[in-house]
């Protein structure tokens, strides 16, 4: 709490100017100490708030990791090399030192090795989307972060999306020629069409919500 300062001296009040000036100046040291104490308290609260926010972010990351782990555990089918025949979603396998999530039903699981086709398998990376570098036009697959590494290319979103489908897109060229084709989907509630990266080296992270909001 800061003690209120006495009235400041006024030149128009020459009779009381000296007395008020002495009183006002004598109160300033106490005022300064109290102001500094208050500032220290505010700064401490700000630091606590920042720490709380960081802990909340870490908790969210932990929850996402747990969710990914649970998904892999409940649908785990074993090492890919031991599987034969048809394999349907949901399914997770172990191959090349990591876990992979099946994206599409496979009539013959042995015919599509994890790591060779990201439309069929995506790596299970706890808390992070796997990245794919593209240098030609491509159709996006949910759950992938695309790095656009050539000029004049277009990434097209799938015609059909499910709630929660995530897409990340980063412009690595920076010449305002890379494009995203929203393929009929809205972006944050507005019709989008084909969007050009007008801000060099910018990025979009979007998750599909519904037909009214589209990707948000």
C-alpha angles and dihedrals in degrees: 000000000000121000113234113252118240118251113292117244116261124211088219088064099061094162095061098026097102095045093047091046092053091048093046095047093046089056095052098080091055090045091052093050093049092046091051091049090051091049091052090052093049091049091049091052090048090052090049090050091050090049091049090051091050091049090049090052090049090050090052090050090050091050091051091049090050091049092051091047091050091050091051093046098049094048099033112138099178131248112351091227091065096053128096137173128019122350124189135198128295097054137130127193138182118239138146091011097305145068124265130200119218113234101184136027111264123210088201116021092191091062095065116053116204110253095034101078121028091191087067104031132024124186117252101238110174110236096351137081116234115247127231124190114218127191099172136043111295143176113238125240118209115256096031130113109216122210108203103211103169134059124252097021129135129212111205123203117225117268091235121048134179126217108273097026106147129207130181122191126182126185108222095171102059098199096113094247103103114100142192119212107207088196096218097320122123123238113222091338098312132100107261111177111171113350125197122210096246092171108067116241093004126145142213126212112184139166124199113245109168143308093280096051100023114186114000 
